[in-house]
């Protein structure tokens, strides 16, 4: 059931400081990589935002305990999947959501997990055969890529660089040409190739200056009529630059949080025709300097008009209680 949006979620003219400004600290990527490599080696409780109703126990029973223990999120987008669908999980981490999704979509469906952290990928890939044995089919694969750049397979890039190291400008130019060709001829995730994109508390980790590209990529890979179901941490006001510059807060899914109204707006600006709030935690997960951080789960649809409360059709958001 769709939950009504927070009263503060309005589309008044605003500065995009909470969405896409280049305010992220220069060491964001390093901080995130270090934090989640640690989280792959041992459970890190502070990376979790409590999720009251997670996946069913029967689904979790088929997943190795170390995978479940090293999963970090703030919602459960897998509950909105259906049999036979092709699913893409952005920031798949330990692989738990992918393995849950694999069971929901069944042998007729398929699941792709995207992550850039080698330690998390090793954990997820290492569990794949065991999960397949337990459920009786193998419909999951894991790809190393940035979620804001789903065209480039980073495993392929690593292999290419080992075979052809960059030793000068000519090599650099050749590398750029190779990357452009791979994005066109063999993208990690092709255009319009999946039914559903899910993500669980990962979009907030992307640098501010890459967020427009992130939403554009999310839109690109979905088929017409497909949908994004995203759980993430949002905040009720802009996070000051000095807090964004704190690597601990950023890598902990806090200071990179989207401002709630701008999070919803980002889907609309990327071209989605409908945005629904599926779940919103009543109580904040954390409060820092008066800023409330909470979990939000959103569904956005590509290519379908949305009926307004009065019966009309809206090209972007509708006026009903479940839309932005």
Order of alpha helices (4+ residues) and beta strands (2+ residues): alpha-alpha-alpha-beta-alpha-beta-alpha-beta-alpha-alpha-beta-alpha-beta-alpha-alpha-beta-alpha-beta-beta-beta-beta-beta
